[in-house]
Every structure is written in C-alpha cells, then in structure tokens.
Amino acid sequence: MRTTKIMPLSMLPESLREALRRRLSDGRWRRLREYGAKQSKQVGVRQSEVERLIHEYRREQRGAG
C-alpha cells in the first residue's frame, strides 16, 4: 500500500520550492554549457572568441535588415 502523498508545489514551504527551482535550473545550465562546449569544439571556436563572434554576428544582422 502506498504511504506517500502527491503534493502540489504551491503547498511546499517557499525555501523548499526555491531549492527545487535552483536544482532544476542548475541542471539545465549544466546541459547547456556541455552542449555549447561540444559545439564550439566541433567548429573550432575558443571560449575567448565567443563574445567577439557574437558582437560580429549581431552587427552583421543589424546591417542586413
């Protein structure tokens, strides 16, 4: 027999809700960083080049519109 109960997140104490949100967010950011590292390695872009490349891309997009 099941002794646990399903409880909506809104009924949890605020500190626990915040901890759960942070945990989920941390996992998403970790996966995003891993994806970015894999992609940059495939195209041969170093982390130190990323900001410059973003600025160049945005400048080109503004000029194209």
Backbone as numpy.savetxt, mean C-alpha at the origin, in Angstrom:
# Nx Ny Nz CAx CAy CAz Cx Cy Cz
-19.87 -28.04 19.31 -20.70 -26.86 19.31 -19.82 -25.62 19.31
-20.21 -24.66 18.53 -19.44 -23.42 18.40 -19.66 -22.52 19.62
-18.56 -22.08 20.21 -18.68 -21.20 21.37 -18.27 -19.76 21.06
-17.71 -19.54 19.87 -17.32 -18.18 19.49 -18.50 -17.46 18.86
-18.46 -16.14 18.92 -19.51 -15.33 18.34 -18.91 -14.38 17.31
-19.64 -14.14 16.27 -19.22 -13.16 15.27 -19.68 -11.80 15.75
-18.75 -10.85 15.75 -19.06 -9.52 16.27 -18.72 -8.48 15.20
-19.62 -7.57 14.92 -19.30 -6.52 13.94 -18.15 -5.64 14.45
-17.33 -5.16 13.51 -16.21 -4.30 13.89 -16.65 -3.07 14.66
-17.83 -2.57 14.37 -18.30 -1.36 15.04 -18.51 -1.57 16.54
-18.61 -2.83 16.98 -18.83 -3.09 18.40 -17.52 -3.27 19.16
-16.38 -3.32 18.44 -15.09 -3.47 19.10 -14.65 -2.15 19.71
-13.85 -2.21 20.75 -13.30 -0.96 21.31 -12.46 -0.24 20.25
-12.43 1.07 20.31 -11.73 1.87 19.30 -10.27 1.46 19.15
-9.58 1.19 20.23 -8.16 0.84 20.15 -7.94 -0.46 19.38
-8.84 -1.41 19.56 -8.73 -2.68 18.84 -9.05 -2.49 17.37
-10.07 -1.68 17.07 -10.40 -1.39 15.67 -9.21 -0.73 14.97
-8.59 0.22 15.65 -7.43 0.92 15.07 -6.28 -0.05 14.85
-6.05 -0.96 15.78 -4.99 -1.95 15.63 -5.26 -2.85 14.43
-6.50 -3.26 14.24 -6.86 -4.09 13.09 -6.67 -3.32 11.79
-7.10 -2.06 11.75 -6.92 -1.23 10.56 -5.44 -1.10 10.21
-4.63 -0.84 11.23 -3.20 -0.66 11.01 -2.57 -1.95 10.49
-2.97 -3.06 11.06 -2.43 -4.37 10.64 -2.76 -4.64 9.17
-4.01 -4.39 8.79 -4.41 -4.59 7.40 -3.66 -3.65 6.48
-3.54 -2.40 6.89 -2.84 -1.40 6.09 -1.37 -1.76 5.92
-0.72 -2.21 6.99 0.69 -2.59 6.92 0.90 -3.71 5.91
0.00 -4.67 5.90 0.11 -5.78 4.96 -0.04 -5.32 3.52
-0.96 -4.41 3.29 -1.15 -3.87 1.94 0.07 -3.11 1.48
0.64 -2.27 2.36 1.84 -1.51 2.00 3.02 -2.44 1.74
3.13 -3.49 2.55 4.23 -4.44 2.35 4.13 -5.09 0.98
2.91 -5.53 0.62 2.72 -6.16 -0.69 2.98 -5.16 -1.81
2.58 -3.91 -1.63 2.81 -2.89 -2.64 4.31 -2.62 -2.81
5.04 -2.54 -1.70 6.49 -2.33 -1.78 7.17 -3.51 -2.47
6.73 -4.73 -2.16 7.30 -5.91 -2.79 7.04 -5.90 -4.29
5.83 -5.53 -4.68 5.47 -5.44 -6.09 6.34 -4.39 -6.79
6.48 -3.22 -6.17 7.28 -2.15 -6.75 8.74 -2.56 -6.92
9.28 -3.24 -5.92 10.67 -3.70 -6.00 10.85 -4.68 -7.15
9.90 -5.58 -7.31 9.97 -6.57 -8.39 9.89 -5.88 -9.75
8.96 -4.94 -9.89 8.80 -4.24 -11.16 10.02 -3.40 -11.50
10.56 -2.69 -10.51 11.72 -1.85 -10.78 12.94 -2.68 -11.17
13.06 -3.85 -10.57 14.18 -4.74 -10.92 14.03 -5.23 -12.36
12.80 -5.52 -12.78 12.57 -6.01 -14.14 12.92 -4.95 -15.19
12.63 -3.69 -14.90 12.89 -2.64 -15.89 14.23 -1.94 -15.66
14.92 -2.28 -14.59 16.24 -1.74 -14.33 16.25 -0.33 -13.77
15.27 0.00 -12.95 15.19 1.33 -12.33 15.62 1.22 -10.87
16.52 2.12 -10.46 16.96 2.14 -9.07 16.01 3.00 -8.24
15.97 2.72 -6.95 15.11 3.49 -6.06 15.47 4.98 -6.11
16.74 5.28 -6.23 17.17 6.68 -6.27 16.69 7.42 -7.52
16.25 6.69 -8.55 15.79 7.30 -9.79 14.28 7.51 -9.84
13.56 6.90 -8.94 12.10 6.88 -9.01 11.49 8.27 -8.97
11.89 9.10 -8.03 11.29 10.43 -7.90 11.51 11.26 -9.16
12.71 11.22 -9.69 13.00 11.96 -10.92 12.14 11.47 -12.08
12.00 10.15 -12.21 11.20 9.58 -13.29 9.73 9.96 -13.16
9.23 10.00 -11.94 7.84 10.41 -11.72 7.64 11.85 -12.16
8.57 12.73 -11.78 8.46 14.14 -12.17 8.53 14.30 -13.69
9.42 13.56 -14.33 9.52 13.62 -15.79 8.23 13.16 -16.45
7.68 12.06 -15.97 6.45 11.53 -16.53 5.30 12.52 -16.39
5.16 13.11 -15.22 4.09 14.07 -14.98 4.25 15.31 -15.84
5.49 15.77 -16.01 5.75 16.93 -16.86 5.34 16.61 -18.30
5.68 15.43 -18.79 5.30 15.01 -20.14 3.78 14.95 -20.29
3.10 14.44 -19.25 1.64 14.33 -19.32 0.98 15.70 -19.37
1.50 16.66 -18.63 0.94 18.02 -18.65 1.14 18.65 -20.01
2.28 18.41 -20.63 2.57 18.96 -21.94 1.77 18.31 -23.06
1.36 17.06 -22.85 0.62 16.32 -23.90 -0.85 16.69 -23.92
-1.38 17.29 -22.85 -2.81 17.55 -22.75 -3.21 18.83 -23.26
